[in-house]
C-alpha cells in the first residue's frame, strides 16, 4: 500500500537494453565517446577501485563510476568453467542512473556492452599510437574480444590484413572466415613468425603466461593487451615492457590489477614512473615514441562502462523519439 499516492519514478519500469540495442551503437561512435570523455578532462584516477568478490563458481566484479550526467555500476560474473557448459565465461549487467537524482534510467546487457567498450578504448589508444598506413594486424585469440578488436580497428584505423593465432585451430579458422566474409579483409590463420611483419598485435586471450617473446615482435609495433585484470596473470613478456612505451588507463589501477605490469615491475623490467596514462597521450601531454614498441595494457575500468553505456542509452532514447544521436 502507498496511501493512494501515485507511483513515483522509482515505481516506473526501468527499460532493459538488449544486445541489439547495444549493437545499434557503432564502434566509431563508441571510440569517439571515449576520446571526447578523455579530451573533456575526465579524471580517470578518481574512479573507485573494482571490487572482486569470490564465490564458489568464480568471482563477481563490482564496478561503480560517474561521468558527467550519468552514474553507473556494472556487476559482472566470471565463471571459468562456463565454456565447458556452453555458457559465456563472463556475464553481467550495467545499471545506468541519472547523476543528479540517482534514479535508474536503464539496465543494459553487460556482455554486449563490454564487447563494445573494450575495443573502443583500445582503438582510442591505437588512434594516437598507430602507424600512418593501414595496419597489418595479428590477433591472439578467437573469441568476441578478438573479433570486436578486428572490427573496431578496421572501421576506425584501417586494416590491410589480419592474421589469427589461437589455441584452438577450429576457432581460429572460424574467425578468419568471419573476418573475410563480414569485413572483406585478407585474413588467415598464422603463427609466431607473423609477428615479424605486424603493425598492431592484439592479445585477447585467457592465457596466464606470455604469448610470445619480445624478440618475436617487429620493432616499432603496437601491442594491445586486454585479456586479464588479475595481478598474477600476464599475456606479455616482461622484456617487451622493458623496452616499450607502456600506456595504461590509470597507473595506480595498472599497478594493482594488470599482471603484465605487476610482474614486469617485480622483475625490475619496468619502473612505475614510466607508465603513461592514456589521457596524457590523447590530450597530447606526452609524446608518442614511435622509435620503439608501444604497449597499451587495459584492465577495464568503470568510467569506460559509464561512457559507452550513456552512448547506448542516448542512442536508444533517440530511436524512440525519432532523434538520431549516434554518429
Backbone bond lengths (Angstrom), bond angles and torsions (degrees), N, CA, C in turn:
res aa  C-N    CA-C-N  psi(-1)  N-CA   C-N-CA  omega(-1)  CA-C   N-CA-C  phi
1 X - - - 1.465 - - 1.535 108.97 -
2 X 1.350 116.32 141.28 1.460 119.82 176.89 1.520 111.99 -122.80
3 X 1.373 116.79 19.04 1.448 120.19 176.36 1.506 113.54 68.96
4 X 1.322 117.63 22.24 1.451 120.70 177.52 1.508 114.15 85.47
5 X 1.345 117.25 0.40 1.465 119.36 -179.95 1.521 110.02 -70.95
6 X 1.320 117.87 144.85 1.470 119.94 176.53 1.511 109.62 -67.93
7 X 1.321 117.72 152.72 1.464 119.83 179.63 1.518 110.93 -63.66
8 X 1.328 116.99 134.59 1.457 121.84 178.02 1.504 110.85 -89.89
9 X 1.324 117.40 -173.01 1.469 121.28 -178.37 1.510 113.31 -56.67
10 X 1.352 116.94 -36.09 1.460 119.29 -177.00 1.511 111.97 -66.83
11 X 1.373 115.79 -22.61 1.457 119.48 -178.43 1.526 112.18 -86.41
12 X 1.311 117.26 -12.23 1.449 120.51 -179.13 1.523 110.07 -77.06
13 X 1.307 115.12 149.18 1.458 120.14 -178.86 1.523 110.37 -66.81
14 X 1.317 116.16 132.60 1.457 121.49 176.01 1.527 107.73 -88.58
15 X 1.330 118.46 124.35 1.467 119.11 -177.28 1.526 112.09 -65.68
16 X 1.326 115.20 143.36 1.466 120.61 173.54 1.516 107.49 -101.80
17 X 1.318 116.61 121.08 1.455 121.76 -179.74 1.522 108.21 -95.64
18 X 1.305 115.02 120.15 1.453 123.03 -172.14 1.529 111.44 -82.35
19 X 1.326 114.67 178.05 1.463 120.13 175.37 1.523 110.75 -59.50
20 X 1.331 117.33 -35.37 1.469 120.21 177.70 1.530 111.03 -66.48
21 X 1.322 117.12 -37.61 1.465 119.97 177.08 1.529 110.45 -64.57
22 X 1.331 116.51 -39.95 1.462 120.32 177.61 1.527 110.28 -65.65
23 X 1.322 116.10 -42.25 1.469 120.78 -177.44 1.530 112.13 -67.12
24 X 1.328 117.32 -15.20 1.463 119.67 177.41 1.526 111.71 -69.63
25 X 1.334 116.98 -16.78 1.469 121.64 174.77 1.523 107.82 -91.65
26 X 1.306 116.52 124.19 1.457 120.71 -177.71 1.526 111.00 -76.54
27 X 1.327 115.87 160.23 1.457 119.37 174.48 1.534 111.50 -59.57
28 X 1.337 120.03 -44.48 1.469 118.15 178.31 1.521 113.08 -58.36
29 X 1.344 117.65 -37.36 1.465 119.98 178.60 1.517 111.19 -66.84
30 X 1.338 116.67 -40.01 1.465 120.33 178.63 1.527 110.81 -67.19
31 X 1.334 117.41 -41.00 1.469 121.07 177.02 1.523 109.78 -61.26
32 X 1.325 117.49 -44.14 1.463 120.84 178.86 1.532 111.13 -61.04
33 X 1.339 116.60 -39.60 1.466 119.94 -179.95 1.523 110.64 -62.76
34 X 1.329 116.95 -42.95 1.467 121.04 178.17 1.528 110.07 -64.55
35 X 1.311 116.10 -46.29 1.471 121.20 -178.84 1.530 110.92 -59.25
36 X 1.315 116.83 -48.76 1.466 120.16 -176.64 1.527 111.67 -69.00
37 X 1.331 117.31 -32.19 1.464 119.27 176.12 1.528 110.33 -62.84
38 X 1.332 116.79 -42.98 1.464 120.62 179.25 1.526 111.22 -70.70
39 X 1.314 116.88 -42.51 1.463 119.84 178.41 1.521 111.36 -64.97
40 X 1.333 116.85 -26.84 1.457 121.03 -179.76 1.517 113.73 -77.41
41 X 1.320 117.46 0.05 1.452 120.28 175.68 1.514 115.09 97.28
42 X 1.324 118.41 13.09 1.458 121.09 179.10 1.531 110.47 -54.74
43 X 1.318 116.08 129.20 1.463 121.89 177.70 1.524 108.38 -93.20
44 X 1.318 116.95 93.18 1.457 120.24 -176.21 1.521 111.87 -69.56
45 X 1.333 117.03 -22.89 1.462 120.24 179.96 1.524 111.83 -68.79
46 X 1.336 117.07 -18.13 1.458 120.61 -179.48 1.527 112.34 -81.44
47 X 1.310 117.55 -8.33 1.463 120.66 -178.41 1.524 110.81 -65.77
48 X 1.344 117.90 138.78 1.469 119.72 176.98 1.520 110.96 -61.44
49 X 1.314 116.15 150.01 1.463 120.54 177.94 1.520 110.59 -68.02
50 X 1.310 115.55 148.25 1.455 121.62 173.94 1.536 109.23 -64.18
51 X 1.330 115.96 138.08 1.459 120.91 175.83 1.522 109.11 -101.73
52 X 1.317 116.13 127.69 1.467 122.23 -179.71 1.530 107.87 -108.58
53 X 1.330 116.08 118.43 1.461 121.42 -176.94 1.533 109.07 -115.43
54 X 1.333 118.72 110.56 1.472 120.23 178.52 1.531 111.14 -67.85
55 X 1.321 116.22 138.16 1.467 123.43 171.05 1.527 107.26 -134.49
56 X 1.325 116.66 171.49 1.465 119.47 -172.13 1.527 113.15 -58.56
57 X 1.308 118.17 -39.07 1.467 120.82 -174.92 1.522 113.65 -89.29
58 X 1.327 117.34 -3.81 1.463 120.12 -177.86 1.512 110.11 160.98
59 X 1.336 116.34 -121.62 1.454 118.73 175.62 1.521 110.65 -155.63
60 X 1.325 114.51 158.61 1.454 122.30 176.85 1.520 109.00 -106.06
61 X 1.318 115.68 144.31 1.458 122.23 176.20 1.521 108.41 -116.47
62 X 1.324 116.48 125.93 1.463 122.00 178.53 1.523 107.82 -113.74
63 X 1.342 116.63 120.97 1.457 121.01 -171.40 1.529 110.63 -132.12
64 X 1.342 117.86 95.16 1.468 121.15 177.15 1.528 111.62 -93.26
65 X 1.330 116.03 148.97 1.453 119.16 178.13 1.511 111.27 -162.13
66 X 1.329 115.95 164.26 1.462 122.38 179.53 1.518 109.08 -139.06
67 X 1.345 115.65 129.94 1.458 121.61 177.34 1.524 108.15 -141.06
68 X 1.324 116.99 115.74 1.463 123.16 176.69 1.532 111.44 54.32
69 X 1.337 117.46 -114.68 1.462 121.44 -171.95 1.521 114.00 -86.41
70 X 1.328 117.72 1.84 1.453 119.38 -172.53 1.531 112.09 -132.69
71 X 1.321 113.87 147.49 1.456 123.13 169.10 1.519 106.15 -118.65
72 X 1.304 117.41 143.95 1.460 119.77 179.51 1.507 111.76 -146.48
73 X 1.306 115.21 157.92 1.463 120.20 173.22 1.528 108.08 -141.10
74 X 1.315 114.82 127.78 1.464 119.70 174.64 1.519 108.93 -100.29
75 X 1.316 115.34 133.08 1.456 121.90 170.99 1.519 106.21 -113.59
76 X 1.323 116.18 111.55 1.459 121.27 -178.62 1.523 109.29 -117.46
77 X 1.311 115.13 147.10 1.463 120.50 174.57 1.511 109.32 -116.01
78 X 1.328 115.95 140.75 1.464 122.06 177.74 1.525 107.16 -121.33
79 X 1.325 115.97 111.38 1.464 122.19 -178.49 1.525 108.57 -119.08
80 X 1.329 118.60 98.28 1.470 121.69 -173.83 1.526 114.50 -57.56
81 X 1.336 118.06 -28.39 1.465 120.29 -177.32 1.529 113.26 -87.01
82 X 1.329 117.02 -2.16 1.461 118.67 -174.85 1.528 114.75 -63.12
83 X 1.342 120.54 -37.85 1.468 118.47 -179.94 1.527 112.77 -56.04
84 X 1.322 116.88 -35.46 1.465 119.45 177.66 1.521 111.64 -68.56
85 X 1.327 116.73 -20.62 1.457 121.35 177.05 1.526 112.38 -90.91
86 X 1.327 115.45 -2.18 1.457 118.95 -176.76 1.512 113.07 79.03
87 X 1.358 116.89 21.82 1.453 121.51 -179.99 1.526 109.76 -121.48
88 X 1.337 116.55 157.70 1.467 118.90 -179.67 1.527 112.31 -63.15
89 X 1.313 115.84 142.36 1.471 121.30 176.46 1.521 110.68 -65.28
90 X 1.324 116.68 -37.97 1.460 121.90 -179.04 1.523 108.97 -118.65
91 X 1.320 116.28 131.00 1.452 122.50 177.43 1.528 108.27 -134.21
92 X 1.330 116.88 169.89 1.453 117.30 176.90 1.506 113.25 160.01
93 X 1.325 114.94 179.15 1.462 123.63 178.86 1.518 109.23 -142.76
94 X 1.316 115.72 155.84 1.454 122.36 175.42 1.528 108.39 -118.91
95 X 1.322 116.31 123.71 1.461 121.46 173.86 1.518 107.90 -96.11
96 X 1.334 116.01 118.05 1.461 122.07 -179.42 1.519 108.68 -103.13
97 X 1.342 116.07 133.95 1.457 121.73 -176.74 1.520 110.83 -129.10
98 X 1.325 114.80 153.90 1.457 121.24 172.28 1.522 108.80 -70.26
99 X 1.328 117.49 129.37 1.465 120.58 -173.75 1.524 112.54 -67.92
100 X 1.335 117.97 -30.27 1.461 120.70 -176.92 1.526 112.35 -75.50
101 X 1.332 116.63 -44.05 1.463 120.79 -174.96 1.525 113.39 -104.72
102 X 1.328 116.29 -14.69 1.470 123.63 -173.13 1.523 112.06 61.48
103 X 1.335 116.31 21.02 1.461 120.48 174.60 1.521 109.01 -76.05
104 X 1.338 118.67 133.81 1.467 120.35 176.33 1.524 110.92 -62.42
105 X 1.328 116.21 136.54 1.461 120.26 176.83 1.521 112.32 -114.28
106 X 1.326 118.08 -23.00 1.470 120.02 179.43 1.517 110.46 -166.95
107 X 1.317 115.16 148.55 1.461 123.31 167.79 1.519 106.07 -111.49
108 X 1.325 116.76 127.31 1.466 121.11 -168.87 1.514 110.32 -120.45
109 X 1.327 116.44 139.45 1.463 122.51 176.51 1.525 109.39 -55.45
110 X 1.334 116.41 115.09 1.450 120.84 -173.67 1.517 114.33 -74.78
111 X 1.337 117.12 -31.70 1.463 119.63 178.31 1.525 109.89 -64.10
112 X 1.329 115.49 -48.48 1.457 119.98 -178.80 1.522 111.04 -65.66
113 X 1.337 116.83 -39.23 1.459 119.40 -179.07 1.528 110.99 -65.36
114 X 1.336 116.88 -42.05 1.460 120.31 178.38 1.523 110.84 -64.33
115 X 1.331 116.57 -37.92 1.464 120.94 178.71 1.521 112.03 -66.20
116 X 1.334 117.25 -22.29 1.462 121.85 177.03 1.523 111.26 -90.38
117 X 1.346 117.50 -46.59 1.462 119.66 -171.26 1.513 113.28 -75.34
118 X 1.348 118.88 -32.99 1.460 118.58 -177.62 1.529 111.56 -65.84
119 X 1.343 119.48 -49.80 1.465 118.21 174.85 1.526 112.52 -62.40
120 X 1.337 117.26 -33.12 1.467 119.51 -179.91 1.523 111.05 -62.73
121 X 1.330 117.01 -43.31 1.466 120.34 178.48 1.529 110.26 -65.90
122 X 1.337 116.24 -43.85 1.468 119.86 179.00 1.518 111.54 -58.86
123 X 1.331 116.43 -45.09 1.462 119.85 -175.81 1.530 111.18 -73.78
124 X 1.336 116.75 -29.58 1.467 118.79 172.29 1.528 110.02 -60.06
125 X 1.339 115.99 -35.58 1.469 120.25 176.38 1.523 110.74 -73.07
126 X 1.319 117.06 -47.42 1.463 120.54 -177.19 1.523 110.97 -61.66
127 X 1.332 117.31 -34.57 1.465 120.50 176.56 1.532 111.44 -52.98
128 X 1.316 115.95 -38.13 1.463 120.40 -178.76 1.526 111.71 -81.83
129 X 1.343 116.87 -30.42 1.460 121.77 -173.26 1.517 113.18 -99.45
130 X 1.299 118.43 -7.63 1.454 123.76 -162.70 1.521 114.70 -69.41
131 X 1.348 115.15 161.30 1.467 120.40 170.73 1.521 109.83 -71.79
132 X 1.317 116.85 164.22 1.467 120.10 -175.51 1.523 112.31 -79.68
133 X 1.308 117.79 -17.69 1.468 120.48 -177.97 1.534 109.71 -105.54
134 X 1.339 117.67 165.50 1.467 118.88 173.25 1.522 110.60 -53.80
135 X 1.311 115.95 138.81 1.456 120.68 -167.51 1.520 113.47 -86.44
136 X 1.327 114.85 141.61 1.459 121.64 165.71 1.521 106.09 -88.31
137 X 1.313 116.35 116.76 1.458 121.73 -170.10 1.520 110.85 -110.99
138 X 1.321 116.07 132.36 1.461 122.83 168.40 1.520 106.66 -112.41
139 X 1.331 116.89 127.99 1.452 120.65 179.66 1.522 109.78 -120.06
140 X 1.323 115.41 127.03 1.458 121.78 173.15 1.521 107.59 -93.01
141 X 1.342 115.38 124.69 1.455 120.36 -176.74 1.509 110.13 110.11
142 X 1.326 115.80 157.96 1.461 120.11 -178.42 1.523 111.64 -138.55
143 X 1.331 116.70 17.81 1.451 121.12 -179.04 1.518 112.49 -91.26
144 X 1.340 116.89 -167.36 1.469 121.18 -177.26 1.525 113.82 -58.23
145 X 1.342 117.95 -37.82 1.454 118.76 179.91 1.526 111.75 -69.39
146 X 1.320 116.69 -37.92 1.466 119.43 176.28 1.526 110.05 -61.10
147 X 1.325 116.28 -47.95 1.468 120.83 179.82 1.520 111.21 -63.28
148 X 1.335 116.61 -42.65 1.458 120.01 -179.18 1.510 112.82 -64.83
149 X 1.317 117.10 -38.71 1.464 119.71 178.10 1.523 111.43 -66.01
150 X 1.322 116.96 -40.00 1.465 119.20 178.31 1.525 110.04 -62.91
151 X 1.323 117.03 -46.60 1.464 120.42 -178.99 1.518 111.47 -62.97
152 X 1.328 116.45 -45.38 1.463 120.11 -178.91 1.525 111.45 -65.07
153 X 1.324 117.20 -43.98 1.459 120.05 176.80 1.524 111.34 -60.56
154 X 1.316 116.70 -42.00 1.461 120.68 -179.64 1.528 110.93 -62.82
155 X 1.339 117.01 -44.04 1.456 120.85 -174.56 1.521 113.27 -75.89
156 X 1.335 117.20 -25.93 1.461 120.20 -174.12 1.521 112.98 -107.39
157 X 1.329 116.79 -42.69 1.465 121.08 -174.31 1.521 111.74 -100.63
158 X 1.330 116.81 -42.77 1.459 122.16 -174.57 1.515 111.32 104.96
159 X 1.321 116.83 128.88 1.468 122.62 -178.55 1.517 108.81 -125.61
160 X 1.319 116.12 135.71 1.464 120.01 176.28 1.525 112.05 -94.89
161 X 1.357 116.70 -30.92 1.457 120.18 177.44 1.526 109.45 -161.59
162 X 1.336 115.66 154.89 1.466 122.06 -178.67 1.518 109.38 -127.89
163 X 1.328 115.37 133.19 1.461 121.88 172.92 1.519 107.99 -120.59
164 X 1.319 116.83 129.89 1.458 122.32 -177.81 1.528 109.50 -108.46
165 X 1.322 115.84 129.36 1.466 122.35 175.22 1.521 107.02 -122.11
166 X 1.317 116.87 119.33 1.460 120.75 -177.68 1.516 110.27 -144.10
167 X 1.324 114.53 153.86 1.464 120.80 -179.70 1.520 111.21 -62.82
168 X 1.335 116.60 -36.62 1.462 121.67 -179.57 1.527 108.98 -99.87
169 X 1.338 118.64 110.54 1.472 120.52 -176.96 1.522 113.15 -59.95
170 X 1.327 116.96 -34.47 1.466 119.49 179.32 1.523 110.81 -64.79
171 X 1.333 116.72 -43.00 1.461 120.02 178.77 1.526 110.73 -65.09
172 X 1.316 116.83 -39.22 1.457 119.97 177.20 1.524 111.07 -61.52
173 X 1.328 116.15 -43.22 1.468 120.50 179.29 1.520 111.17 -64.43
174 X 1.326 116.87 -36.40 1.465 120.32 178.83 1.522 111.55 -65.90
175 X 1.333 116.58 -40.82 1.466 118.52 178.21 1.521 110.53 -67.86
176 X 1.309 117.41 -40.15 1.467 120.68 177.34 1.529 110.32 -58.33
177 X 1.315 116.51 -44.86 1.466 120.39 179.67 1.523 111.16 -63.77
178 X 1.322 116.51 -39.50 1.469 120.81 179.69 1.527 111.23 -65.68
179 X 1.332 115.61 -44.10 1.465 119.55 179.41 1.527 110.60 -62.50
180 X 1.318 115.97 -44.52 1.467 119.88 -179.29 1.529 111.11 -63.41
181 X 1.336 116.44 -40.83 1.465 120.22 -176.86 1.527 112.38 -76.10
182 X 1.335 116.79 -44.84 1.463 120.22 -172.99 1.521 113.06 -83.11
183 X 1.327 117.02 -36.87 1.457 120.11 -172.86 1.521 113.92 -109.77
184 X 1.337 116.64 -9.97 1.470 120.96 179.56 1.530 111.27 57.82
185 X 1.333 115.55 41.84 1.466 121.58 178.24 1.523 108.34 -110.48
186 X 1.328 118.85 136.34 1.469 119.44 172.84 1.519 110.15 -55.88
187 X 1.322 117.82 127.94 1.457 121.14 -175.76 1.517 109.69 -148.05
188 X 1.339 114.77 153.05 1.460 119.76 -179.84 1.522 109.76 -161.21
189 X 1.319 115.83 163.98 1.453 121.82 171.44 1.523 107.84 -80.79
190 X 1.339 116.70 136.62 1.454 119.20 -175.83 1.512 113.31 -133.33
191 X 1.337 114.81 -161.70 1.464 121.28 -179.77 1.524 108.86 -148.30
192 X 1.325 116.67 -175.80 1.456 120.76 -173.80 1.530 113.42 -60.61
193 X 1.314 117.51 -26.01 1.462 119.82 179.70 1.528 111.67 -62.08
194 X 1.327 117.02 -23.66 1.467 120.59 -178.86 1.525 112.74 -71.28
195 X 1.333 117.73 -15.87 1.457 120.37 178.56 1.519 111.88 -64.39
196 X 1.324 116.58 -23.28 1.459 121.07 -178.59 1.523 112.09 -60.83
197 X 1.349 116.68 -24.34 1.464 120.62 -175.82 1.531 112.80 -115.39
198 X 1.337 117.99 5.07 1.462 120.66 -174.00 1.521 112.00 -78.70
199 X 1.333 115.95 136.11 1.464 121.46 171.10 1.523 110.58 -87.63
200 X 1.334 116.24 -39.49 1.463 122.60 179.93 1.524 108.22 -130.57
201 X 1.333 116.33 131.77 1.457 122.51 176.58 1.521 107.95 -118.80
202 X 1.325 116.21 124.08 1.465 121.61 178.62 1.521 108.79 -107.94
203 X 1.320 116.41 126.13 1.467 122.22 176.97 1.521 107.88 -110.43
204 X 1.324 116.57 108.48 1.464 122.39 -176.33 1.523 108.26 -133.80
205 X 1.328 115.54 66.72 1.463 120.92 -173.11 1.530 110.49 -130.00
206 X 1.320 114.86 174.98 1.467 121.01 172.54 1.530 110.84 -101.55
207 X 1.335 116.35 15.95 1.467 120.47 -179.22 1.524 110.73 -60.26
208 X 1.317 116.15 143.41 1.461 121.35 -179.80 1.528 112.29 -104.36
209 X 1.318 116.13 -5.10 1.462 121.82 178.12 1.525 108.34 -133.39
210 X 1.340 118.30 159.67 1.461 121.46 -174.48 1.526 114.06 -53.27
211 X 1.315 115.18 139.78 1.461 122.95 -177.20 1.523 112.54 -80.44
212 X 1.328 116.65 -26.70 1.464 120.77 -178.10 1.522 108.30 -157.41
213 X 1.318 115.29 162.85 1.460 121.02 178.02 1.526 110.06 -85.69
214 X 1.309 115.95 150.57 1.462 120.04 179.03 1.526 111.06 -56.04
215 X 1.323 116.78 -35.12 1.465 120.75 -178.08 1.526 112.83 -67.71
216 X 1.350 117.53 -16.81 1.468 120.53 179.49 1.518 112.43 -74.35
217 X 1.326 116.68 -19.23 1.458 121.69 -169.09 1.523 111.89 -88.28
218 X 1.317 115.34 143.28 1.464 120.69 174.21 1.522 109.91 -67.52
219 X 1.304 117.26 137.61 1.459 121.24 177.87 1.531 109.54 -60.10
220 X 1.313 115.74 133.87 1.462 120.11 178.07 1.509 114.79 86.90
221 X 1.320 118.67 4.14 1.457 120.96 179.46 1.527 110.89 -73.07
222 X 1.322 115.42 160.27 1.460 122.80 174.14 1.519 107.85 -105.25
223 X 1.323 116.91 132.75 1.463 121.80 178.97 1.520 108.66 -119.81
224 X 1.328 115.98 129.33 1.459 122.71 175.55 1.523 107.48 -114.03
225 X 1.326 116.96 124.00 1.469 121.08 -179.26 1.525 108.95 -122.06
226 X 1.334 116.30 118.51 1.472 120.70 -175.98 1.523 112.41 -128.69
227 X 1.332 117.35 7.11 1.460 119.70 -167.44 1.506 116.39 -74.30
228 X 1.344 118.80 -20.63 1.463 117.70 -174.73 1.512 111.62 -145.07
229 X 1.334 114.07 159.92 1.469 121.70 173.68 1.533 108.97 -131.73
230 X 1.320 116.00 26.95 1.461 120.92 -176.69 1.531 109.45 -111.21
231 X 1.340 117.93 138.23 1.467 120.36 -173.64 1.517 115.28 -70.55
232 X 1.329 117.72 -12.15 1.472 119.78 -179.32 1.527 112.30 -110.98
233 X 1.334 116.71 15.85 1.467 121.65 -178.18 1.521 109.10 -123.75
234 X 1.335 117.09 132.39 1.462 120.17 -178.04 1.523 110.80 -140.74
235 X 1.334 116.48 131.01 1.462 121.88 172.42 1.522 111.59 -89.69
236 X 1.333 116.55 -17.68 1.461 120.91 -171.71 1.518 112.63 -111.42
237 X 1.312 115.33 144.34 1.463 124.09 175.79 1.539 109.33 -67.09
238 X 1.332 118.66 127.51 1.472 119.99 177.33 1.528 113.18 -54.15
239 X 1.339 117.48 -31.01 1.458 120.30 178.21 1.530 111.89 -64.04
240 X 1.344 116.37 -29.85 1.459 119.87 176.94 1.525 110.18 -65.61
241 X 1.318 116.64 -45.48 1.459 120.21 -179.82 1.523 111.25 -67.03
242 X 1.339 116.42 -29.47 1.464 120.19 -179.98 1.518 111.69 -62.11
243 X 1.321 116.70 -33.39 1.461 119.15 -176.13 1.511 114.69 -106.77
244 X 1.338 117.99 5.41 1.459 121.44 -172.93 1.523 112.25 -108.48
245 X 1.331 114.92 162.54 1.453 120.20 164.97 1.531 106.00 -84.69
246 X 1.331 117.25 116.96 1.460 121.81 -171.42 1.527 109.65 -104.81
247 X 1.321 115.78 117.45 1.464 123.16 -179.39 1.524 108.12 -108.40
248 X 1.318 116.59 135.54 1.462 122.58 -179.95 1.524 108.88 -134.60
249 X 1.318 116.33 163.16 1.461 119.23 177.23 1.521 110.92 -62.31
250 X 1.331 115.61 -46.43 1.454 122.28 -179.03 1.521 107.37 -153.68
251 X 1.332 119.23 124.59 1.460 119.87 -176.19 1.527 114.30 -56.34
252 X 1.334 117.89 -43.41 1.467 119.65 -178.74 1.523 111.36 -62.66
253 X 1.315 116.42 -39.92 1.464 120.53 178.75 1.521 110.12 -67.08
254 X 1.323 117.43 -43.30 1.463 120.87 179.65 1.522 111.22 -62.11
255 X 1.321 116.63 -40.71 1.468 120.35 -179.48 1.525 111.72 -68.16
256 X 1.314 116.25 -20.46 1.463 121.10 179.70 1.531 112.10 -93.46
257 X 1.347 117.94 -35.41 1.457 120.97 -167.72 1.528 115.70 -121.58
258 X 1.305 118.17 -22.22 1.470 120.85 -172.58 1.522 110.01 -89.33
259 X 1.327 116.39 101.51 1.455 119.92 -178.04 1.516 113.11 -57.03
260 X 1.319 117.73 -35.54 1.462 121.02 178.44 1.527 110.24 -57.44
261 X 1.323 116.11 -41.98 1.460 122.10 -179.94 1.530 110.66 -76.28
262 X 1.324 116.23 -47.24 1.465 121.13 -176.98 1.527 111.36 -58.66
263 X 1.338 116.19 -46.37 1.465 119.56 -176.79 1.523 111.86 -72.03
264 X 1.322 117.26 -37.76 1.466 119.33 176.80 1.523 110.75 -63.74
265 X 1.310 116.52 -39.45 1.461 120.16 179.07 1.533 111.08 -68.22
266 X 1.335 116.80 -39.23 1.466 119.55 -179.22 1.520 111.68 -65.49
267 X 1.340 116.61 -22.11 1.465 121.07 179.19 1.530 111.87 -100.79
268 X 1.325 114.74 15.68 1.474 121.72 177.41 1.525 112.36 60.25
269 X 1.332 116.71 31.86 1.461 121.74 177.54 1.525 112.05 -99.05
270 X 1.336 116.48 -8.95 1.461 120.51 -174.96 1.513 108.78 -150.42
271 X 1.329 115.99 134.41 1.456 121.61 176.54 1.522 108.42 -99.07
272 X 1.326 117.00 134.29 1.461 120.75 -178.93 1.525 111.62 -56.07
273 X 1.325 117.15 -33.07 1.464 121.05 -178.39 1.528 112.42 -67.46
274 X 1.329 117.12 -17.01 1.460 120.81 -178.76 1.520 113.41 -87.63
275 X 1.318 118.38 -7.18 1.455 121.20 178.29 1.530 109.78 -69.33
276 X 1.327 115.73 131.73 1.465 121.00 -176.93 1.529 109.43 -107.11
277 X 1.333 119.25 121.74 1.465 120.34 176.40 1.524 111.24 -65.15
278 X 1.314 116.53 140.35 1.464 121.37 178.87 1.525 110.87 -55.67
279 X 1.325 117.23 -41.19 1.466 119.89 -179.02 1.522 111.69 -59.40
280 X 1.325 117.45 -34.58 1.461 120.35 -179.54 1.521 111.91 -68.38
281 X 1.330 116.89 -32.81 1.465 120.93 175.48 1.521 110.06 -71.97
282 X 1.335 116.85 -45.73 1.469 121.26 -178.59 1.522 110.94 -61.68
283 X 1.328 116.69 -40.26 1.468 120.46 -176.83 1.522 113.21 -84.85
284 X 1.332 116.86 -0.70 1.452 120.12 179.18 1.513 114.21 75.82
285 X 1.323 117.64 16.88 1.466 121.27 -179.63 1.523 111.92 -78.47
286 X 1.336 116.09 -24.08 1.463 122.42 175.92 1.516 107.58 -125.98
287 X 1.317 116.86 131.70 1.462 120.74 -178.90 1.524 110.90 -77.00
288 X 1.317 115.54 145.33 1.461 121.70 175.00 1.520 108.96 -75.39
289 X 1.327 116.13 132.44 1.458 121.25 179.18 1.530 108.82 -98.84
290 X 1.322 116.10 89.56 1.459 121.21 -175.82 1.521 112.94 -75.05
291 X 1.329 117.32 -5.29 1.461 120.04 -178.89 1.528 112.01 -79.39
292 X 1.304 117.79 -11.66 1.463 120.63 179.48 1.522 110.01 -135.91
293 X 1.316 115.85 173.80 1.461 119.95 178.30 1.524 109.68 -61.22
294 X 1.336 115.29 144.85 1.459 121.08 173.26 1.518 107.32 -115.76
295 X 1.329 115.71 130.18 1.463 121.85 -179.44 1.520 108.70 -116.38
296 X 1.332 116.56 128.74 1.461 120.65 169.20 1.516 107.66 -111.10
297 X 1.317 116.34 111.51 1.453 122.06 177.83 1.522 108.99 -104.01
298 X 1.338 115.61 118.82 1.462 122.13 -178.05 1.522 110.00 -114.66
299 X 1.329 115.78 137.56 1.469 120.08 172.82 1.525 111.23 -111.68
300 X 1.329 117.30 -9.52 1.454 120.83 -175.83 1.509 110.83 83.79
301 X 1.334 116.63 124.79 1.467 121.28 179.97 1.525 109.75 -130.28
302 X 1.333 115.21 156.83 1.464 120.03 -174.13 1.525 112.28 -63.69
303 X 1.331 118.43 -32.30 1.465 118.94 -179.69 1.521 111.08 -60.57
304 X 1.333 116.69 -32.90 1.459 120.30 178.62 1.527 110.69 -65.50
305 X 1.339 115.77 -42.42 1.464 119.75 178.09 1.521 110.84 -62.18
306 X 1.338 117.14 -42.22 1.464 120.09 -178.27 1.526 110.57 -66.85
307 X 1.324 117.04 -43.68 1.468 120.29 -179.93 1.525 111.16 -59.63
308 X 1.313 116.52 -48.32 1.468 119.66 -176.83 1.533 110.89 -76.27
309 X 1.330 118.04 -35.06 1.465 120.38 175.64 1.524 110.84 -61.26
310 X 1.333 116.59 -40.07 1.463 119.81 177.32 1.523 111.20 -62.82
311 X 1.332 116.59 -38.45 1.470 120.38 177.34 1.524 110.42 -64.86
312 X 1.335 116.55 -40.83 1.464 121.06 177.96 1.529 110.55 -63.79
313 X 1.331 116.33 -43.30 1.467 120.44 -179.40 1.526 110.93 -64.49
314 X 1.329 116.69 -44.17 1.465 119.49 179.26 1.526 111.05 -62.64
315 X 1.330 115.78 -40.10 1.458 120.08 178.02 1.528 110.43 -61.67
316 X 1.329 116.18 -46.31 1.472 120.95 179.41 1.523 110.84 -62.34
317 X 1.327 116.76 -46.27 1.457 120.21 -179.50 1.521 111.15 -64.99
318 X 1.331 116.32 -38.08 1.456 119.77 177.80 1.511 113.45 -63.83
319 X 1.334 116.64 -38.70 1.464 119.52 178.27 1.527 111.22 -68.31
320 X 1.316 117.00 -33.23 1.471 120.13 177.70 1.511 112.68 -69.04
321 X 1.336 117.26 -31.79 1.448 120.82 -178.79 1.525 112.48 -99.13
322 X 1.352 114.81 -5.66 1.455 118.31 -179.40 1.501 113.73 83.37
323 X 1.343 117.19 11.92 1.459 120.81 179.23 1.520 108.25 -107.45
324 X 1.332 117.17 118.65 1.462 121.09 -178.51 1.519 109.52 -71.57
325 X 1.346 116.33 130.77 1.461 120.95 176.48 1.511 112.64 -122.40
326 X 1.316 117.84 -6.11 1.470 121.48 -176.17 1.509 109.15 -105.63
327 X 1.361 115.65 123.97 1.458 119.55 176.79 1.467 111.68 -75.03
